[in-house]
């Protein structure tokens, strides 16, 4: 296959693979231990879902929908 035809083919295959990886549902065992919350975007998490003005409204809405956030401090065993 000549070189000028190979470059668009590689670009097309790469774009299809990236779209599949970004849009495919993720079912991993590592996310099962996380608390419920809004679904994050790849790489940027929930940064785009927090409004620039009055972010406390978004957090209050998420607290009503998903429950209050819980934090835990790991205990060191001595």
mmJSON file of the N, C-alpha and C atoms, coordinates in Angstrom:
{"data_MODEL":{"atom_site":{
"group_PDB":["ATOM","ATOM","ATOM","ATOM","ATOM","ATOM","ATOM","ATOM","ATOM","ATOM","ATOM","ATOM","ATOM","ATOM","ATOM","ATOM","ATOM","ATOM","ATOM","ATOM","ATOM","ATOM","ATOM","ATOM","ATOM","ATOM","ATOM","ATOM","ATOM","ATOM","ATOM","ATOM","ATOM","ATOM","ATOM","ATOM","ATOM","ATOM","ATOM","ATOM","ATOM","ATOM","ATOM","ATOM","ATOM","ATOM","ATOM","ATOM","ATOM","ATOM","ATOM","ATOM","ATOM","ATOM","ATOM","ATOM","ATOM","ATOM","ATOM","ATOM","ATOM","ATOM","ATOM","ATOM","ATOM","ATOM","ATOM","ATOM","ATOM","ATOM","ATOM","ATOM","ATOM","ATOM","ATOM","ATOM","ATOM","ATOM","ATOM","ATOM","ATOM","ATOM","ATOM","ATOM","ATOM","ATOM","ATOM","ATOM","ATOM","ATOM","ATOM","ATOM","ATOM","ATOM","ATOM","ATOM","ATOM","ATOM","ATOM","ATOM","ATOM","ATOM","ATOM","ATOM","ATOM","ATOM","ATOM","ATOM","ATOM","ATOM","ATOM","ATOM","ATOM","ATOM","ATOM","ATOM","ATOM","ATOM","ATOM","ATOM","ATOM","ATOM","ATOM","ATOM","ATOM","ATOM","ATOM","ATOM","ATOM","ATOM","ATOM","ATOM","ATOM","ATOM","ATOM","ATOM","ATOM","ATOM","ATOM","ATOM","ATOM","ATOM","ATOM","ATOM","ATOM","ATOM","ATOM","ATOM","ATOM","ATOM","ATOM","ATOM","ATOM","ATOM","ATOM","ATOM","ATOM","ATOM","ATOM","ATOM","ATOM","ATOM","ATOM","ATOM","ATOM","ATOM","ATOM","ATOM","ATOM","ATOM","ATOM","ATOM","ATOM","ATOM","ATOM","ATOM","ATOM","ATOM","ATOM","ATOM","ATOM","ATOM","ATOM","ATOM","ATOM","ATOM","ATOM","ATOM","ATOM","ATOM","ATOM","ATOM","ATOM","ATOM","ATOM","ATOM","ATOM","ATOM","ATOM","ATOM","ATOM","ATOM","ATOM","ATOM","ATOM","ATOM","ATOM","ATOM","ATOM","ATOM","ATOM","ATOM","ATOM","ATOM","ATOM","ATOM","ATOM","ATOM","ATOM","ATOM","ATOM","ATOM","ATOM","ATOM","ATOM","ATOM","ATOM","ATOM","ATOM","ATOM","ATOM","ATOM","ATOM","ATOM"],
"id":[1,2,3,4,5,6,7,8,9,10,11,12,13,14,15,16,17,18,19,20,21,22,23,24,25,26,27,28,29,30,31,32,33,34,35,36,37,38,39,40,41,42,43,44,45,46,47,48,49,50,51,52,53,54,55,56,57,58,59,60,61,62,63,64,65,66,67,68,69,70,71,72,73,74,75,76,77,78,79,80,81,82,83,84,85,86,87,88,89,90,91,92,93,94,95,96,97,98,99,100,101,102,103,104,105,106,107,108,109,110,111,112,113,114,115,116,117,118,119,120,121,122,123,124,125,126,127,128,129,130,131,132,133,134,135,136,137,138,139,140,141,142,143,144,145,146,147,148,149,150,151,152,153,154,155,156,157,158,159,160,161,162,163,164,165,166,167,168,169,170,171,172,173,174,175,176,177,178,179,180,181,182,183,184,185,186,187,188,189,190,191,192,193,194,195,196,197,198,199,200,201,202,203,204,205,206,207,208,209,210,211,212,213,214,215,216,217,218,219,220,221,222,223,224,225,226,227,228,229,230,231,232,233,234],
"type_symbol":["N","C","C","N","C","C","N","C","C","N","C","C","N","C","C","N","C","C","N","C","C","N","C","C","N","C","C","N","C","C","N","C","C","N","C","C","N","C","C","N","C","C","N","C","C","N","C","C","N","C","C","N","C","C","N","C","C","N","C","C","N","C","C","N","C","C","N","C","C","N","C","C","N","C","C","N","C","C","N","C","C","N","C","C","N","C","C","N","C","C","N","C","C","N","C","C","N","C","C","N","C","C","N","C","C","N","C","C","N","C","C","N","C","C","N","C","C","N","C","C","N","C","C","N","C","C","N","C","C","N","C","C","N","C","C","N","C","C","N","C","C","N","C","C","N","C","C","N","C","C","N","C","C","N","C","C","N","C","C","N","C","C","N","C","C","N","C","C","N","C","C","N","C","C","N","C","C","N","C","C","N","C","C","N","C","C","N","C","C","N","C","C","N","C","C","N","C","C","N","C","C","N","C","C","N","C","C","N","C","C","N","C","C","N","C","C","N","C","C","N","C","C","N","C","C","N","C","C","N","C","C","N","C","C"],
"label_atom_id":["N","CA","C","N","CA","C","N","CA","C","N","CA","C","N","CA","C","N","CA","C","N","CA","C","N","CA","C","N","CA","C","N","CA","C","N","CA","C","N","CA","C","N","CA","C","N","CA","C","N","CA","C","N","CA","C","N","CA","C","N","CA","C","N","CA","C","N","CA","C","N","CA","C","N","CA","C","N","CA","C","N","CA","C","N","CA","C","N","CA","C","N","CA","C","N","CA","C","N","CA","C","N","CA","C","N","CA","C","N","CA","C","N","CA","C","N","CA","C","N","CA","C","N","CA","C","N","CA","C","N","CA","C","N","CA","C","N","CA","C","N","CA","C","N","CA","C","N","CA","C","N","CA","C","N","CA","C","N","CA","C","N","CA","C","N","CA","C","N","CA","C","N","CA","C","N","CA","C","N","CA","C","N","CA","C","N","CA","C","N","CA","C","N","CA","C","N","CA","C","N","CA","C","N","CA","C","N","CA","C","N","CA","C","N","CA","C","N","CA","C","N","CA","C","N","CA","C","N","CA","C","N","CA","C","N","CA","C","N","CA","C","N","CA","C","N","CA","C","N","CA","C","N","CA","C","N","CA","C","N","CA","C","N","CA","C","N","CA","C","N","CA","C"],
"label_alt_id":[null,null,null,null,null,null,null,null,null,null,null,null,null,null,null,null,null,null,null,null,null,null,null,null,null,null,null,null,null,null,null,null,null,null,null,null,null,null,null,null,null,null,null,null,null,null,null,null,null,null,null,null,null,null,null,null,null,null,null,null,null,null,null,null,null,null,null,null,null,null,null,null,null,null,null,null,null,null,null,null,null,null,null,null,null,null,null,null,null,null,null,null,null,null,null,null,null,null,null,null,null,null,null,null,null,null,null,null,null,null,null,null,null,null,null,null,null,null,null,null,null,null,null,null,null,null,null,null,null,null,null,null,null,null,null,null,null,null,null,null,null,null,null,null,null,null,null,null,null,null,null,null,null,null,null,null,null,null,null,null,null,null,null,null,null,null,null,null,null,null,null,null,null,null,null,null,null,null,null,null,null,null,null,null,null,null,null,null,null,null,null,null,null,null,null,null,null,null,null,null,null,null,null,null,null,null,null,null,null,null,null,null,null,null,null,null,null,null,null,null,null,null,null,null,null,null,null,null,null,null,null,null,null,null],
"label_comp_id":["UNK","UNK","UNK","UNK","UNK","UNK","UNK","UNK","UNK","UNK","UNK","UNK","UNK","UNK","UNK","UNK","UNK","UNK","UNK","UNK","UNK","UNK","UNK","UNK","UNK","UNK","UNK","UNK","UNK","UNK","UNK","UNK","UNK","UNK","UNK","UNK","UNK","UNK","UNK","UNK","UNK","UNK","UNK","UNK","UNK","UNK","UNK","UNK","UNK","UNK","UNK","UNK","UNK","UNK","UNK","UNK","UNK","UNK","UNK","UNK","UNK","UNK","UNK","UNK","UNK","UNK","UNK","UNK","UNK","UNK","UNK","UNK","UNK","UNK","UNK","UNK","UNK","UNK","UNK","UNK","UNK","UNK","UNK","UNK","UNK","UNK","UNK","UNK","UNK","UNK","UNK","UNK","UNK","UNK","UNK","UNK","UNK","UNK","UNK","UNK","UNK","UNK","UNK","UNK","UNK","UNK","UNK","UNK","UNK","UNK","UNK","UNK","UNK","UNK","UNK","UNK","UNK","UNK","UNK","UNK","UNK","UNK","UNK","UNK","UNK","UNK","UNK","UNK","UNK","UNK","UNK","UNK","UNK","UNK","UNK","UNK","UNK","UNK","UNK","UNK","UNK","UNK","UNK","UNK","UNK","UNK","UNK","UNK","UNK","UNK","UNK","UNK","UNK","UNK","UNK","UNK","UNK","UNK","UNK","UNK","UNK","UNK","UNK","UNK","UNK","UNK","UNK","UNK","UNK","UNK","UNK","UNK","UNK","UNK","UNK","UNK","UNK","UNK","UNK","UNK","UNK","UNK","UNK","UNK","UNK","UNK","UNK","UNK","UNK","UNK","UNK","UNK","UNK","UNK","UNK","UNK","UNK","UNK","UNK","UNK","UNK","UNK","UNK","UNK","UNK","UNK","UNK","UNK","UNK","UNK","UNK","UNK","UNK","UNK","UNK","UNK","UNK","UNK","UNK","UNK","UNK","UNK","UNK","UNK","UNK","UNK","UNK","UNK","UNK","UNK","UNK","UNK","UNK","UNK"],
"label_asym_id":["A","A","A","A","A","A","A","A","A","A","A","A","A","A","A","A","A","A","A","A","A","A","A","A","A","A","A","A","A","A","A","A","A","A","A","A","A","A","A","A","A","A","A","A","A","A","A","A","A","A","A","A","A","A","A","A","A","A","A","A","A","A","A","A","A","A","A","A","A","A","A","A","A","A","A","A","A","A","A","A","A","A","A","A","A","A","A","A","A","A","A","A","A","A","A","A","A","A","A","A","A","A","A","A","A","A","A","A","A","A","A","A","A","A","A","A","A","A","A","A","A","A","A","A","A","A","A","A","A","A","A","A","A","A","A","A","A","A","A","A","A","A","A","A","A","A","A","A","A","A","A","A","A","A","A","A","A","A","A","A","A","A","A","A","A","A","A","A","A","A","A","A","A","A","A","A","A","A","A","A","A","A","A","A","A","A","A","A","A","A","A","A","A","A","A","A","A","A","A","A","A","A","A","A","A","A","A","A","A","A","A","A","A","A","A","A","A","A","A","A","A","A","A","A","A","A","A","A","A","A","A","A","A","A"],
"label_entity_id":["1","1","1","1","1","1","1","1","1","1","1","1","1","1","1","1","1","1","1","1","1","1","1","1","1","1","1","1","1","1","1","1","1","1","1","1","1","1","1","1","1","1","1","1","1","1","1","1","1","1","1","1","1","1","1","1","1","1","1","1","1","1","1","1","1","1","1","1","1","1","1","1","1","1","1","1","1","1","1","1","1","1","1","1","1","1","1","1","1","1","1","1","1","1","1","1","1","1","1","1","1","1","1","1","1","1","1","1","1","1","1","1","1","1","1","1","1","1","1","1","1","1","1","1","1","1","1","1","1","1","1","1","1","1","1","1","1","1","1","1","1","1","1","1","1","1","1","1","1","1","1","1","1","1","1","1","1","1","1","1","1","1","1","1","1","1","1","1","1","1","1","1","1","1","1","1","1","1","1","1","1","1","1","1","1","1","1","1","1","1","1","1","1","1","1","1","1","1","1","1","1","1","1","1","1","1","1","1","1","1","1","1","1","1","1","1","1","1","1","1","1","1","1","1","1","1","1","1","1","1","1","1","1","1"],
"label_seq_id":[1,1,1,2,2,2,3,3,3,4,4,4,5,5,5,6,6,6,7,7,7,8,8,8,9,9,9,10,10,10,11,11,11,12,12,12,13,13,13,14,14,14,15,15,15,16,16,16,17,17,17,18,18,18,19,19,19,20,20,20,21,21,21,22,22,22,23,23,23,24,24,24,25,25,25,26,26,26,27,27,27,28,28,28,29,29,29,30,30,30,31,31,31,32,32,32,33,33,33,34,34,34,35,35,35,36,36,36,37,37,37,38,38,38,39,39,39,40,40,40,41,41,41,42,42,42,43,43,43,44,44,44,45,45,45,46,46,46,47,47,47,48,48,48,49,49,49,50,50,50,51,51,51,52,52,52,53,53,53,54,54,54,55,55,55,56,56,56,57,57,57,58,58,58,59,59,59,60,60,60,61,61,61,62,62,62,63,63,63,64,64,64,65,65,65,66,66,66,67,67,67,68,68,68,69,69,69,70,70,70,71,71,71,72,72,72,73,73,73,74,74,74,75,75,75,76,76,76,77,77,77,78,78,78],
"pdbx_PDB_ins_code":[null,null,null,null,null,null,null,null,null,null,null,null,null,null,null,null,null,null,null,null,null,null,null,null,null,null,null,null,null,null,null,null,null,null,null,null,null,null,null,null,null,null,null,null,null,null,null,null,null,null,null,null,null,null,null,null,null,null,null,null,null,null,null,null,null,null,null,null,null,null,null,null,null,null,null,null,null,null,null,null,null,null,null,null,null,null,null,null,null,null,null,null,null,null,null,null,null,null,null,null,null,null,null,null,null,null,null,null,null,null,null,null,null,null,null,null,null,null,null,null,null,null,null,null,null,null,null,null,null,null,null,null,null,null,null,null,null,null,null,null,null,null,null,null,null,null,null,null,null,null,null,null,null,null,null,null,null,null,null,null,null,null,null,null,null,null,null,null,null,null,null,null,null,null,null,null,null,null,null,null,null,null,null,null,null,null,null,null,null,null,null,null,null,null,null,null,null,null,null,null,null,null,null,null,null,null,null,null,null,null,null,null,null,null,null,null,null,null,null,null,null,null,null,null,null,null,null,null,null,null,null,null,null,null],
"Cartn_x":[0.854,0.0,0.901,0.653,1.493,1.368,2.431,2.513,1.396,1.021,-0.045,-1.398,-1.651,-2.915,-2.858,-1.665,-1.514,-1.753,-1.373,-1.517,-2.987,-3.893,-5.309,-5.909,-5.475,-5.992,-5.581,-4.338,-3.874,-4.598,-4.803,-5.526,-6.963,-7.61,-8.992,-9.08,-8.183,-8.184,-7.914,-6.985,-6.684,-7.893,-8.575,-9.752,-10.86,-11.076,-12.119,-11.777,-10.517,-10.116,-10.265,-9.884,-10.031,-11.492,-12.355,-13.785,-14.342,-13.925,-14.4,-13.959,-12.696,-12.195,-12.867,-13.189,-13.816,-15.305,-15.972,-17.421,-17.859,-16.954,-17.304,-17.597,-18.617,-18.897,-17.751,-17.426,-16.333,-16.915,-16.606,-17.033,-15.776,-15.218,-14.016,-14.304,-13.564,-13.756,-13.216,-12.309,-11.751,-12.763,-13.753,-14.743,-15.872,-15.905,-16.998,-16.894,-15.71,-15.557,-15.733,-15.994,-16.191,-17.62,-17.819,-19.18,-19.94,-21.272,-22.033,-21.813,-21.926,-21.748,-22.008,-21.941,-22.176,-21.084,-21.432,-20.426,-19.373,-18.093,-17.034,-16.7,-16.061,-15.537,-14.111,-13.631,-12.249,-11.27,-10.251,-9.144,-9.505,-10.661,-10.98,-11.956,-12.472,-13.38,-14.665,-15.037,-16.278,-16.035,-14.87,-14.521,-15.508,-15.994,-16.921,-18.341,-18.631,-19.975,-20.138,-19.056,-19.119,-19.211,-20.291,-20.41,-19.405,-19.002,-18.031,-18.65,-19.92,-20.611,-21.523,-21.441,-22.259,-22.082,-20.851,-20.663,-21.358,-21.658,-22.325,-23.705,-24.34,-25.637,-25.5,-24.439,-24.202,-23.908,-23.102,-22.792,-24.029,-24.899,-26.134,-27.048,-27.106,-27.933,-27.383,-26.055,-25.453,-25.667,-25.604,-25.826,-27.254,-28.22,-29.605,-29.811,-29.104,-29.298,-28.499,-27.234,-26.35,-26.061,-26.486,-26.181,-24.988,-24.831,-23.721,-22.404,-21.345,-20.045,-19.529,-18.872,-18.283,-16.776,-16.081,-14.621,-14.162,-13.075,-12.512,-11.01,-10.474,-9.041,-8.534,-7.577,-7.062,-6.323,-6.522,-5.847,-4.56,-3.502,-2.215,-2.105,-1.733,-1.56,-0.121,0.026,1.381,1.706],
"Cartn_y":[-1.176,0.0,1.24,2.197,3.398,4.227,4.923,5.71,6.738,7.532,8.532,7.926,6.69,6.05,5.414,5.136,4.469,5.43,6.681,7.652,7.876,8.141,8.302,7.031,5.878,4.611,4.446,4.75,4.656,5.677,6.887,7.905,7.48,6.881,6.422,5.304,4.361,3.254,3.783,4.724,5.315,6.068,6.833,7.584,6.644,5.569,4.599,3.941,3.577,2.962,3.929,5.196,6.178,6.41,6.515,6.677,5.477,4.294,3.095,3.091,3.458,3.464,4.526,5.672,6.742,6.504,5.863,5.704,4.342,3.389,2.055,2.107,1.401,1.392,0.715,1.308,0.777,0.032,-1.232,-2.053,-2.658,-1.947,-2.471,-2.764,-3.68,-4.035,-2.947,-2.102,-1.065,0.032,0.233,1.282,0.798,-0.485,-1.002,-0.542,-0.171,0.269,1.775,2.49,3.933,4.256,5.375,5.77,6.215,6.219,6.638,8.115,8.46,9.851,9.999,11.215,11.42,10.734,10.198,9.495,10.464,10.136,11.038,10.828,11.837,11.728,11.194,10.534,10.059,11.229,11.059,11.994,13.249,13.845,15.11,14.935,13.743,13.486,14.286,14.954,15.726,17.226,17.629,19.051,19.86,19.308,20.057,20.1,19.285,19.245,20.223,20.842,21.812,23.205,23.933,25.264,26.241,27.219,28.212,29.132,29.461,30.307,29.436,29.625,28.916,27.39,26.894,25.44,24.73,25.484,24.846,24.322,24.923,24.417,23.028,22.822,21.503,20.474,20.871,19.933,19.598,20.577,20.314,19.384,19.576,18.692,17.274,17.135,15.806,15.156,15.943,15.384,14.877,15.603,15.154,13.895,13.792,12.654,11.42,11.624,10.493,10.285,11.206,11.107,11.965,12.218,13.049,12.311,13.051,12.38,11.897,10.78,10.251,10.209,10.543,10.48,9.52,8.917,8.01,8.216,8.084,8.197,6.802,6.335,4.994,4.949,3.874,3.703,2.935,3.456,2.767,1.747,0.561,-0.512,-0.452,-0.474,-0.444,-1.735],
"Cartn_z":[0.0,0.0,0.0,-0.882,-0.927,0.351,0.683,1.901,2.034,1.014,1.195,1.57,1.199,1.564,2.951,3.417,4.704,5.879,5.738,6.823,7.188,6.221,6.608,7.195,6.732,7.265,8.727,9.043,10.429,11.297,10.781,11.54,11.802,10.822,10.994,12.031,11.963,12.926,14.336,14.474,15.779,16.336,15.482,15.933,16.38,15.661,16.036,17.369,17.567,18.831,19.999,19.795,20.868,21.22,20.219,20.49,21.243,20.856,21.543,22.997,23.247,24.623,25.479,24.885,25.655,25.892,24.944,25.046,25.565,25.628,26.104,27.6,28.045,29.493,30.236,31.368,32.169,33.369,33.448,34.582,35.188,36.135,36.764,38.234,38.744,40.145,41.072,40.579,41.439,41.744,40.865,41.123,42.021,42.337,43.155,44.604,45.056,46.447,46.608,45.516,45.596,46.01,46.674,47.031,45.773,45.833,44.656,44.365,43.113,42.705,41.228,40.719,39.298,38.478,37.325,36.526,35.987,36.164,35.704,34.234,33.647,32.295,32.381,31.324,31.365,31.468,32.229,32.437,33.226,33.044,33.715,34.854,35.034,36.143,36.042,37.119,37.164,37.064,36.572,36.528,35.69,34.6,33.746,34.312,35.297,35.863,37.026,37.461,38.552,37.939,38.183,37.588,38.198,37.39,37.862,38.911,38.732,39.707,40.572,41.846,42.84,42.755,42.907,42.868,44.023,45.088,46.233,45.863,44.843,44.4,43.787,43.007,42.409,43.495,44.491,45.566,46.394,46.609,47.353,46.565,45.254,44.413,44.42,44.34,44.375,45.741,46.808,48.139,48.274,47.682,47.744,46.911,45.796,44.89,45.319,45.734,46.006,47.491,48.331,49.755,50.101,51.376,51.828,51.637,51.295,51.133,52.476,52.441,53.663,53.472,54.513,54.462,55.53,55.267,56.269,56.303,57.476,57.663,57.966,57.18,57.454,58.788,59.507,60.792,60.576,61.133,61.024,62.143,61.78,62.748,63.272,64.566,65.118,65.833],
"occupancy":[1.0,1.0,1.0,1.0,1.0,1.0,1.0,1.0,1.0,1.0,1.0,1.0,1.0,1.0,1.0,1.0,1.0,1.0,1.0,1.0,1.0,1.0,1.0,1.0,1.0,1.0,1.0,1.0,1.0,1.0,1.0,1.0,1.0,1.0,1.0,1.0,1.0,1.0,1.0,1.0,1.0,1.0,1.0,1.0,1.0,1.0,1.0,1.0,1.0,1.0,1.0,1.0,1.0,1.0,1.0,1.0,1.0,1.0,1.0,1.0,1.0,1.0,1.0,1.0,1.0,1.0,1.0,1.0,1.0,1.0,1.0,1.0,1.0,1.0,1.0,1.0,1.0,1.0,1.0,1.0,1.0,1.0,1.0,1.0,1.0,1.0,1.0,1.0,1.0,1.0,1.0,1.0,1.0,1.0,1.0,1.0,1.0,1.0,1.0,1.0,1.0,1.0,1.0,1.0,1.0,1.0,1.0,1.0,1.0,1.0,1.0,1.0,1.0,1.0,1.0,1.0,1.0,1.0,1.0,1.0,1.0,1.0,1.0,1.0,1.0,1.0,1.0,1.0,1.0,1.0,1.0,1.0,1.0,1.0,1.0,1.0,1.0,1.0,1.0,1.0,1.0,1.0,1.0,1.0,1.0,1.0,1.0,1.0,1.0,1.0,1.0,1.0,1.0,1.0,1.0,1.0,1.0,1.0,1.0,1.0,1.0,1.0,1.0,1.0,1.0,1.0,1.0,1.0,1.0,1.0,1.0,1.0,1.0,1.0,1.0,1.0,1.0,1.0,1.0,1.0,1.0,1.0,1.0,1.0,1.0,1.0,1.0,1.0,1.0,1.0,1.0,1.0,1.0,1.0,1.0,1.0,1.0,1.0,1.0,1.0,1.0,1.0,1.0,1.0,1.0,1.0,1.0,1.0,1.0,1.0,1.0,1.0,1.0,1.0,1.0,1.0,1.0,1.0,1.0,1.0,1.0,1.0,1.0,1.0,1.0,1.0,1.0,1.0,1.0,1.0,1.0,1.0,1.0,1.0],
"B_iso_or_equiv":[0.0,0.0,0.0,0.0,0.0,0.0,0.0,0.0,0.0,0.0,0.0,0.0,0.0,0.0,0.0,0.0,0.0,0.0,0.0,0.0,0.0,0.0,0.0,0.0,0.0,0.0,0.0,0.0,0.0,0.0,0.0,0.0,0.0,0.0,0.0,0.0,0.0,0.0,0.0,0.0,0.0,0.0,0.0,0.0,0.0,0.0,0.0,0.0,0.0,0.0,0.0,0.0,0.0,0.0,0.0,0.0,0.0,0.0,0.0,0.0,0.0,0.0,0.0,0.0,0.0,0.0,0.0,0.0,0.0,0.0,0.0,0.0,0.0,0.0,0.0,0.0,0.0,0.0,0.0,0.0,0.0,0.0,0.0,0.0,0.0,0.0,0.0,0.0,0.0,0.0,0.0,0.0,0.0,0.0,0.0,0.0,0.0,0.0,0.0,0.0,0.0,0.0,0.0,0.0,0.0,0.0,0.0,0.0,0.0,0.0,0.0,0.0,0.0,0.0,0.0,0.0,0.0,0.0,0.0,0.0,0.0,0.0,0.0,0.0,0.0,0.0,0.0,0.0,0.0,0.0,0.0,0.0,0.0,0.0,0.0,0.0,0.0,0.0,0.0,0.0,0.0,0.0,0.0,0.0,0.0,0.0,0.0,0.0,0.0,0.0,0.0,0.0,0.0,0.0,0.0,0.0,0.0,0.0,0.0,0.0,0.0,0.0,0.0,0.0,0.0,0.0,0.0,0.0,0.0,0.0,0.0,0.0,0.0,0.0,0.0,0.0,0.0,0.0,0.0,0.0,0.0,0.0,0.0,0.0,0.0,0.0,0.0,0.0,0.0,0.0,0.0,0.0,0.0,0.0,0.0,0.0,0.0,0.0,0.0,0.0,0.0,0.0,0.0,0.0,0.0,0.0,0.0,0.0,0.0,0.0,0.0,0.0,0.0,0.0,0.0,0.0,0.0,0.0,0.0,0.0,0.0,0.0,0.0,0.0,0.0,0.0,0.0,0.0,0.0,0.0,0.0,0.0,0.0,0.0],
"pdbx_formal_charge":[null,null,null,null,null,null,null,null,null,null,null,null,null,null,null,null,null,null,null,null,null,null,null,null,null,null,null,null,null,null,null,null,null,null,null,null,null,null,null,null,null,null,null,null,null,null,null,null,null,null,null,null,null,null,null,null,null,null,null,null,null,null,null,null,null,null,null,null,null,null,null,null,null,null,null,null,null,null,null,null,null,null,null,null,null,null,null,null,null,null,null,null,null,null,null,null,null,null,null,null,null,null,null,null,null,null,null,null,null,null,null,null,null,null,null,null,null,null,null,null,null,null,null,null,null,null,null,null,null,null,null,null,null,null,null,null,null,null,null,null,null,null,null,null,null,null,null,null,null,null,null,null,null,null,null,null,null,null,null,null,null,null,null,null,null,null,null,null,null,null,null,null,null,null,null,null,null,null,null,null,null,null,null,null,null,null,null,null,null,null,null,null,null,null,null,null,null,null,null,null,null,null,null,null,null,null,null,null,null,null,null,null,null,null,null,null,null,null,null,null,null,null,null,null,null,null,null,null,null,null,null,null,null,null],
"auth_seq_id":[1,1,1,2,2,2,3,3,3,4,4,4,5,5,5,6,6,6,7,7,7,8,8,8,9,9,9,10,10,10,11,11,11,12,12,12,13,13,13,14,14,14,15,15,15,16,16,16,17,17,17,18,18,18,19,19,19,20,20,20,21,21,21,22,22,22,23,23,23,24,24,24,25,25,25,26,26,26,27,27,27,28,28,28,29,29,29,30,30,30,31,31,31,32,32,32,33,33,33,34,34,34,35,35,35,36,36,36,37,37,37,38,38,38,39,39,39,40,40,40,41,41,41,42,42,42,43,43,43,44,44,44,45,45,45,46,46,46,47,47,47,48,48,48,49,49,49,50,50,50,51,51,51,52,52,52,53,53,53,54,54,54,55,55,55,56,56,56,57,57,57,58,58,58,59,59,59,60,60,60,61,61,61,62,62,62,63,63,63,64,64,64,65,65,65,66,66,66,67,67,67,68,68,68,69,69,69,70,70,70,71,71,71,72,72,72,73,73,73,74,74,74,75,75,75,76,76,76,77,77,77,78,78,78],
"auth_comp_id":["UNK","UNK","UNK","UNK","UNK","UNK","UNK","UNK","UNK","UNK","UNK","UNK","UNK","UNK","UNK","UNK","UNK","UNK","UNK","UNK","UNK","UNK","UNK","UNK","UNK","UNK","UNK","UNK","UNK","UNK","UNK","UNK","UNK","UNK","UNK","UNK","UNK","UNK","UNK","UNK","UNK","UNK","UNK","UNK","UNK","UNK","UNK","UNK","UNK","UNK","UNK","UNK","UNK","UNK","UNK","UNK","UNK","UNK","UNK","UNK","UNK","UNK","UNK","UNK","UNK","UNK","UNK","UNK","UNK","UNK","UNK","UNK","UNK","UNK","UNK","UNK","UNK","UNK","UNK","UNK","UNK","UNK","UNK","UNK","UNK","UNK","UNK","UNK","UNK","UNK","UNK","UNK","UNK","UNK","UNK","UNK","UNK","UNK","UNK","UNK","UNK","UNK","UNK","UNK","UNK","UNK","UNK","UNK","UNK","UNK","UNK","UNK","UNK","UNK","UNK","UNK","UNK","UNK","UNK","UNK","UNK","UNK","UNK","UNK","UNK","UNK","UNK","UNK","UNK","UNK","UNK","UNK","UNK","UNK","UNK","UNK","UNK","UNK","UNK","UNK","UNK","UNK","UNK","UNK","UNK","UNK","UNK","UNK","UNK","UNK","UNK","UNK","UNK","UNK","UNK","UNK","UNK","UNK","UNK","UNK","UNK","UNK","UNK","UNK","UNK","UNK","UNK","UNK","UNK","UNK","UNK","UNK","UNK","UNK","UNK","UNK","UNK","UNK","UNK","UNK","UNK","UNK","UNK","UNK","UNK","UNK","UNK","UNK","UNK","UNK","UNK","UNK","UNK","UNK","UNK","UNK","UNK","UNK","UNK","UNK","UNK","UNK","UNK","UNK","UNK","UNK","UNK","UNK","UNK","UNK","UNK","UNK","UNK","UNK","UNK","UNK","UNK","UNK","UNK","UNK","UNK","UNK","UNK","UNK","UNK","UNK","UNK","UNK","UNK","UNK","UNK","UNK","UNK","UNK"],
"auth_asym_id":["A","A","A","A","A","A","A","A","A","A","A","A","A","A","A","A","A","A","A","A","A","A","A","A","A","A","A","A","A","A","A","A","A","A","A","A","A","A","A","A","A","A","A","A","A","A","A","A","A","A","A","A","A","A","A","A","A","A","A","A","A","A","A","A","A","A","A","A","A","A","A","A","A","A","A","A","A","A","A","A","A","A","A","A","A","A","A","A","A","A","A","A","A","A","A","A","A","A","A","A","A","A","A","A","A","A","A","A","A","A","A","A","A","A","A","A","A","A","A","A","A","A","A","A","A","A","A","A","A","A","A","A","A","A","A","A","A","A","A","A","A","A","A","A","A","A","A","A","A","A","A","A","A","A","A","A","A","A","A","A","A","A","A","A","A","A","A","A","A","A","A","A","A","A","A","A","A","A","A","A","A","A","A","A","A","A","A","A","A","A","A","A","A","A","A","A","A","A","A","A","A","A","A","A","A","A","A","A","A","A","A","A","A","A","A","A","A","A","A","A","A","A","A","A","A","A","A","A","A","A","A","A","A","A"],
"auth_atom_id":["N","CA","C","N","CA","C","N","CA","C","N","CA","C","N","CA","C","N","CA","C","N","CA","C","N","CA","C","N","CA","C","N","CA","C","N","CA","C","N","CA","C","N","CA","C","N","CA","C","N","CA","C","N","CA","C","N","CA","C","N","CA","C","N","CA","C","N","CA","C","N","CA","C","N","CA","C","N","CA","C","N","CA","C","N","CA","C","N","CA","C","N","CA","C","N","CA","C","N","CA","C","N","CA","C","N","CA","C","N","CA","C","N","CA","C","N","CA","C","N","CA","C","N","CA","C","N","CA","C","N","CA","C","N","CA","C","N","CA","C","N","CA","C","N","CA","C","N","CA","C","N","CA","C","N","CA","C","N","CA","C","N","CA","C","N","CA","C","N","CA","C","N","CA","C","N","CA","C","N","CA","C","N","CA","C","N","CA","C","N","CA","C","N","CA","C","N","CA","C","N","CA","C","N","CA","C","N","CA","C","N","CA","C","N","CA","C","N","CA","C","N","CA","C","N","CA","C","N","CA","C","N","CA","C","N","CA","C","N","CA","C","N","CA","C","N","CA","C","N","CA","C","N","CA","C","N","CA","C","N","CA","C","N","CA","C","N","CA","C","N","CA","C"],
"pdbx_PDB_model_num":[1,1,1,1,1,1,1,1,1,1,1,1,1,1,1,1,1,1,1,1,1,1,1,1,1,1,1,1,1,1,1,1,1,1,1,1,1,1,1,1,1,1,1,1,1,1,1,1,1,1,1,1,1,1,1,1,1,1,1,1,1,1,1,1,1,1,1,1,1,1,1,1,1,1,1,1,1,1,1,1,1,1,1,1,1,1,1,1,1,1,1,1,1,1,1,1,1,1,1,1,1,1,1,1,1,1,1,1,1,1,1,1,1,1,1,1,1,1,1,1,1,1,1,1,1,1,1,1,1,1,1,1,1,1,1,1,1,1,1,1,1,1,1,1,1,1,1,1,1,1,1,1,1,1,1,1,1,1,1,1,1,1,1,1,1,1,1,1,1,1,1,1,1,1,1,1,1,1,1,1,1,1,1,1,1,1,1,1,1,1,1,1,1,1,1,1,1,1,1,1,1,1,1,1,1,1,1,1,1,1,1,1,1,1,1,1,1,1,1,1,1,1,1,1,1,1,1,1,1,1,1,1,1,1]
}}}
